[in-house]
Amino acid sequence: MAIKIIQKQFERIETKYIIKKSLLPQLLADLKSYIEEDTYATSTITNIYFDTENFDLIQDSIAKQHAREKVRMRIYDANPQATSKAFLEIKKKIDGIGYKNRLTATANTIASYVSTSLSLLDEYQDLDIEEPVQSDLTTIRKRYGHIQPKMYIYYDRISFRGKNGSDVRITIDQNLLYRDWDLSLSAGKFGAALLDPSKVIMEVKVPGECPQWLTEIFKTYDIVQESFSKYGTAYRLANTLNKEELTLARNSI
């Protein structure tokens, strides 16, 4: 698969809410006048996060340093393989606004690109453009040195978009798993629970303020915004899980 720049930058305000899964049917019923299923309404998402051997990127992100940068490979494939289509994404958050630069290639090509100093973008050298992913990754390498696959995070997602031209997007993530061992894509879907299975993460993504109709519906259900970083939470859990729990998770393949 040739390297392709899908979209240079996403810029939006993202807010997360942790809600009970049992609440979803009624909540979605109340929202149906305002939202509809996205083009790709359901998906399975596999993320591989890249970091240093000592997890310096995520530690700096938790400390709100360097725009909370994260480097990840994302695959929308129920059975991801080395040849699967994948997205390399570099995420930042500045003054509460999330920024994401992205390009796409095969999973093995992206893994090689991130873990080495080689450029995948030689074909663009004759064009007068600055590739933001290339620029961001160069800066990260200068700051941290070598980065490599360090965390696997999986979940099932349902996606919605606003009706009548509304710019709001809502995603619901459930069945979240993580592991910091056996990071091969072909290893399959397994790991420790990243979130209580009885709960889901609802994320609202808008270019500006949250719409009033959504705020009112959330008030009805006493739903309040919560800070939740999937990678940050996985890192904390991986470093606090006791040996018995860790062995059980690793043996439950």
Secondary structure, DSSP 8 states (H G I E B T S, - for coil): ---EEEEEEEEEEEEEEEEEGGGHHHHHHHHTTTEEEEEEEEEEEEEEEEE-TT-HHHHHHHTT-GGG-EEEEEE--SS--TTSEEEEEEEEEETTEEEEEEEEEEHHHHHHHHHSS--S-GGGTTSS---HHHHHHHHHHHHH---EEEEEEEEEEEEEEESTT---EEEEEEEEEEESS---GGG-S--EESS-TTEEEEEEEESSS--HHHHHHHHHTT-------HHHHHHHHHHH--HHHHHHHHH--
